[in-house]
Amino acid sequence: MNNLSNIIVEPEEIINFLKSKMDFKEVYQNVLFQRIIFHVAQERGITVTAEEIEAQANNMRRNKRLEKAADTMAWLADQLITPEDWEAGIHASLLSQKLAEFLFAQEVKKVFFQNRLEFEEVVLYQIIVSYEKFAQELFYQIEEGEISFYHAAHLYDIDEHRRYKCGYEGKIYRFALQPDIAAVVFSTPAKQLIPPLKTDQGYHLFLVDEFLPAELTSERYQEILNNMFQRWLASELDSLLNLSLQDKV
């Protein structure tokens, strides 16, 4: 197979391809986000050191099992990027994280405790079928032990992917469920089958495997921080675009 890194692709070709795939706007917004991050970080005196970049690069090499320098160079060549490109990407990522911490680290706990109920989770199974009568029949069959919930999900759910998982949805935040659905799910004891509930998708049968109390874990901390930072970036971009429009008037 020919080495693709030897093939020249002009920037205009890349731009036209992104436009044809309807991905250009997202890339364009991300470029503007990066400008905002660099500008605000510079204003606030936030920097990334060479030692921090090297440490992050070493972490990435370990995660990708790139034990030798030659392994790293081969991986970079396969990704069609230079070591300088890689370093620039690490720098941008670390700068973004540092700015997010600078702006919102003190607010994360407040947001979590103010919205603690919304961060409760449930390990959830569900079956969705198209017709109310069939949903009621399934409910009674499961209740009477004529068929297990998981077997019914495997046979009858309208979603092929969920059928393969026997109805397993995984860990779901309260806020990720419709309010009326969440109210029922979180007020029903675990392991108790919930009668059919109607939504635009169809008729749902829910089974809660476990309730998980809200805890400010490191993962949840990062999730809240990222959400706050992304909302801030979107607001800053709107302001930037509005200023640009005013300048043109």
N, C-alpha and C positions, 0 to 999 in steps of 0.2 A: 504494500500500500504506500502511495506517495505521502511524503511529509507535508501536511497542510500548512505548516508554518512557512514553507517556501513559496506559497501562493499569495500574491499581492491582492488585497481587497481594498478598494478605494473607500475613503470615508463616506462619499456620496452614496455608494452602494449600500453601506450599512444603514444610513439614514433612510434611504428609499425602502429597504427591507423592513425596517421598524415601522415605517408608515403603512406599508402594505399589510402588516400583521396587527395594525391598530395598537402598537406598543409604544409609539413615539411620544405620546403625551406623558405617559408614566416616566419614561426615561428623562424627558425634558424637565418634568417636575423634580425628579431626584437630583438632577444637575443643579437646579435652583435651590433645592434644600441644602445641597452641599455648599453652595456659595453663602447661604445664610449662616450655616454652622461655622464656616471659616471666618466670616466677618464678625459675628458676635463673639466667637472665642478670642479673636484678636483684640476686640474691644475690652473684654474681661480679663485679658492677660493669661488665658488658658493655653498651655502648650503641651506637646508630647515630646518626651525625650527619646534619644536614640536607644537608651537602655530599655525603655518601655516597648519600643518597636521590636527590638531584638528578643525580649522575653516573650512577646506575643507570637513572633515568628517561630520561636522554639516550641511553643505550645502547639501551634498549628502543625509543625513538622512531626511532633510526637503523635498527635491525633491521627495524622495521615500515614504514620509509620515511615516517614522519610528519614532513614537513619543516617544516610551519607549525603554529603554535599551534592554528589552526582545524582542521587535520587531526587533531590529538590530541584535541581536544574532541569532534569528530564520532565518532572511534573509541570514545572513552569512552562517549558517549551510546548508540552501537550495542551496546556491551557491558552497558548498563544499570547503569553505575557512575559515581560522581562522582570528580572529581579527588582528593578526600579519601580515598575508598575505595581508589583506585589507590596513593596515597602510603602508606596503611596497609598494603596488601599488599606493597609494596616494602620497607617497614620490617620487616615480619614475616619476609620472605624473607632479608634481610640479617642480621637478628638470629639467625635459625636457622643460617645459614652461619658467623657469627662464633662462636656457641656451640659448634658442631661442631668448628671449628678449635681453640678453646680447650681442649676436652675431649680431643680425640683426634689432633691433628696430629702429636704426638710418637710416636704408636703406629703410624701408617700404615706407615712403612718397616719396622718390626719385623714387622707382620702380613704384609706383602708378602714379605719374605725368608724368614720361617718357612713360608710356603705358596707359595713361588715356582713349584714344579712345577704347582700347581693353576691358576696364571695363564698357563700356556702356552696358545697358541691354535692352531687349525687352520682353514684355509679348506677347507670340507668340502662335498662333494656326496654325495647318497644317493638310493637308490631303495628304496621299501618296497612289497612285494607280499604278498598274503595267503597264498600257498601255497609250501611248501618246494620242491616239484618244479619249479614255474615259476621260482622264484628261482635254482635250480641251472641250469636251461636258459638263463636270461638271462646268468648268470655265464659259461657256456661260450661263448655267442654273442658276448658282448663281448670275451672273451679271444681268440677266433678272428677277430675283426674283422668278423663278419657284421653287426653293428650297433654304433653308437657308444653309449657310456654315456649321453650327453646325449639322444640320440634315444630310447633305451629309457626313460629317465626321463620324457621328454615323452609317450610313448605309454602307459606301463604303471603309473606310480606311483599308489598308492591315494589320494594327496592332490592335489586339483585345483590348489591354489595352487602346490605344488611342481612339478607337471607343467608349468605355465606357465613356471617358472624352470629347466626341464630338470634338476631335482634339486639346484639350488644352495641350500645352507643358510646360507652366509656364514661369518663368523668365529665360531668356537665355542670357548669356554673348555674346558679339560680337565674342570674341576669341573662343567660343565653336562651332561656325558655320564655315562651309567651307568658305574660303575667297570670292569666287565668289557668294555664297549664301548671305553672310553677306553684300556684296556690294549692292546687290539688295534690301534686306530686310531693311537696314538702310537708303536707299535713297528713299523709297516709303512711302508716307504719311500714318499715322495710319488709320485703318478702310478701307483701299483700298485693294481689292483683287489683289494678285500678280499672273500673268499668270504662267502656268506650267513651272517648272524648273526640269531638269533631273539630277539625281545622280545615283550612283550604286544601291541605294535602290529602285528607281522607279521615278515616276513623282510627283513632289510636288506642292501643292497649299498652299500658305502662306497667313495668315491674321494677321496683327499686331494690337493688342488691345491697346498697349501703349508703348511709348519709355521712358526709365528711364535713366536720366543722371548719369554719373559716380560720385559717392561720396565716400569718404574714411570713411565709417561707421566703427563701432567697429567690425562688422562681417567681413567686407572686409579686414580691417587691420589684423585680426587674420588669415584670409584665405591666404593673401599674406605672412605673417610671417611664417605660417606653410609650405607653398610651398617652401620658401627659405630654411627653416630648413631641410625639407626632402631632397632637392637637396644636401645640405651640408652633411647630413648624408650619402647619397648614395656615394658622392665623397670620404668621409672619409673611408667608407667601402671598396671601390675599392682600395684605397691606402693601407689599412690594408691587404687586400687579396694579393695584388701585393708584398708587403714586405714579406708576409708569403711564397709565391711561390719562391721568390728569396733566402730565407733562406734555402729552401729545395734543391735548385740547388747546 
